[in-house]
Amino acid sequence: MSHPGPAPEPGDLIEFQRMGYQHWGIYVGKGHVVHFTFPEGLNNMLNGEFFKAKVQKERLRNVARVSSYAVNNQLDKKHPPLPLLHVVKRAEHLVGKNIDYNLLMSNCEHFATMMRYGIAESQQVSLVPSPDLHLEMTP
């Protein structure tokens, strides 16, 4: 696990480098990140179908495992971030909930950007329009 760049601050977007894609989460402080986790046996993910993913709060190092990760708030230039305490509260409010996941329209990057900016955007799938996430947004 390698981590180039500055140490994460609460409310930062964390980008994890995986084989062939990036996984995303929100750093919520004290070494923890909130992110999507997936059920066993994902048969329909690559078919573009929706399934439920669970929002989890886990230790950053456990999510990273052997992959590298970095703070990536590059969309701050495009979208002003919400107040960082609000970002953390929004993310932690969803911990334990099952949320619709779709590789192209509602993925972990959409989730992370929705928490930080109030706008779901995925640069990984930027050629496909991203509809609103199916999230209940309660501060």
C-alpha positions as CSV (number, residue, x, y, z in Angstrom):
1,M,0.0,0.0,0.0
2,S,1.5,3.3,-1.1
3,H,0.2,6.7,-0.5
4,P,1.8,9.6,-2.5
5,G,0.9,13.1,-1.7
6,P,-0.6,14.9,1.3
7,A,-2.3,13.1,4.2
8,P,-6.1,12.9,3.8
9,E,-8.3,15.4,5.6
10,P,-12.0,14.7,6.6
11,G,-14.2,15.2,3.5
12,D,-11.5,14.4,1.0
13,L,-12.1,12.1,-1.9
14,I,-9.9,9.1,-1.8
15,E,-9.0,7.3,-5.1
16,F,-7.8,3.7,-4.8
17,Q,-5.9,2.2,-7.8
18,R,-7.3,-1.2,-8.6
19,M,-6.5,-3.5,-11.5
20,G,-8.3,-1.8,-14.4
21,Y,-10.3,0.8,-12.5
22,Q,-10.3,3.2,-9.6
23,H,-12.3,2.6,-6.4
24,W,-13.5,5.8,-4.5
25,G,-14.5,6.7,-1.0
26,I,-14.8,9.7,1.4
27,Y,-12.2,10.1,4.1
28,V,-14.1,10.8,7.3
29,G,-11.2,11.1,9.7
30,K,-9.3,9.0,12.3
31,G,-8.0,6.6,9.6
32,H,-11.5,5.7,8.2
33,V,-13.1,5.9,4.8
34,V,-16.8,5.5,3.8
35,H,-17.3,3.6,0.5
36,F,-19.4,1.1,-1.3
37,T,-18.9,-2.6,-0.7
38,F,-20.2,-5.4,-2.9
39,P,-22.1,-8.6,-2.1
40,E,-20.5,-11.9,-3.0
41,G,-21.1,-13.3,-6.5
42,L,-21.7,-10.2,-8.6
43,N,-23.1,-11.7,-11.8
44,N,-24.9,-8.7,-13.2
45,M,-22.5,-5.9,-12.5
46,L,-20.8,-5.9,-16.0
47,N,-24.2,-6.2,-17.7
48,G,-25.1,-2.7,-16.5
49,E,-27.8,-3.9,-14.2
50,F,-28.6,-2.3,-10.8
51,F,-27.9,-4.2,-7.6
52,K,-27.6,-3.2,-4.0
53,A,-24.2,-2.2,-2.6
54,K,-23.7,-1.6,1.1
55,V,-22.2,1.7,2.4
56,Q,-19.5,0.8,4.9
57,K,-17.1,2.7,7.1
58,E,-13.7,0.9,7.3
59,R,-10.1,1.6,8.0
60,L,-8.4,3.3,5.1
61,R,-5.5,0.8,5.1
62,N,-8.0,-2.1,5.0
63,V,-9.8,-0.7,2.0
64,A,-6.5,0.0,0.2
65,R,-5.0,-3.4,1.0
66,V,-2.0,-3.7,-1.4
67,S,-3.1,-1.0,-3.8
68,S,-2.0,2.6,-3.8
69,Y,-4.3,5.5,-3.0
70,A,-4.3,9.3,-3.0
71,V,-6.4,12.3,-2.2
72,N,-8.1,13.3,-5.4
73,N,-10.2,16.5,-5.1
74,Q,-9.6,17.5,-8.7
75,L,-13.3,18.3,-9.3
76,D,-12.9,21.2,-6.7
77,K,-12.0,23.3,-9.8
78,K,-15.3,22.5,-11.4
79,H,-17.7,22.2,-8.4
80,P,-17.3,24.0,-5.0
81,P,-17.2,21.4,-2.3
82,L,-19.9,21.4,0.4
83,P,-18.7,22.3,3.9
84,L,-16.4,19.5,4.9
85,L,-18.1,18.7,8.2
86,H,-21.4,18.4,6.2
87,V,-19.6,16.0,3.7
88,V,-18.5,13.7,6.6
89,K,-22.0,13.8,8.2
90,R,-23.7,12.9,4.9
91,A,-21.4,10.0,4.3
92,E,-21.6,8.6,7.9
93,H,-25.4,9.0,7.8
94,L,-25.5,6.4,4.9
95,V,-23.2,3.8,6.6
96,G,-25.0,0.5,6.8
97,K,-27.5,1.4,4.1
98,N,-28.0,-0.6,0.9
99,I,-27.9,1.7,-2.2
100,D,-28.5,1.0,-5.8
101,Y,-25.3,0.4,-7.7
102,N,-24.7,0.5,-11.4
103,L,-21.3,0.4,-13.0
104,L,-22.2,3.2,-15.5
105,M,-24.8,5.3,-13.7
106,S,-24.4,4.9,-9.9
107,N,-20.9,3.7,-8.9
108,C,-18.5,4.4,-6.1
109,E,-17.2,7.5,-7.8
110,H,-20.7,8.9,-8.3
111,F,-21.3,8.2,-4.6
112,A,-18.1,9.9,-3.4
113,T,-18.7,13.0,-5.6
114,M,-22.3,13.2,-4.5
115,M,-21.1,13.3,-0.9
116,R,-18.4,16.0,-1.5
117,Y,-20.2,18.2,-4.1
118,G,-23.9,17.3,-4.0
119,I,-23.4,16.3,-7.7
120,A,-22.9,12.7,-8.8
121,E,-20.1,12.6,-11.4
122,S,-17.8,9.8,-12.6
123,Q,-14.8,10.7,-14.8
124,Q,-14.3,7.0,-15.3
125,V,-17.6,6.8,-17.2
126,S,-17.7,10.4,-18.4
127,L,-18.9,9.5,-21.8
128,V,-22.2,8.2,-20.3
129,P,-24.6,10.8,-18.7
130,S,-24.9,10.2,-15.0
131,P,-28.4,10.5,-13.6
132,D,-29.1,11.4,-10.0
133,L,-28.1,8.8,-7.5
134,H,-30.8,6.9,-5.7
135,L,-29.9,8.3,-2.3
136,E,-31.8,9.9,0.4
137,M,-29.8,13.1,1.2
138,T,-30.3,14.1,4.8
139,P,-27.8,16.4,6.5
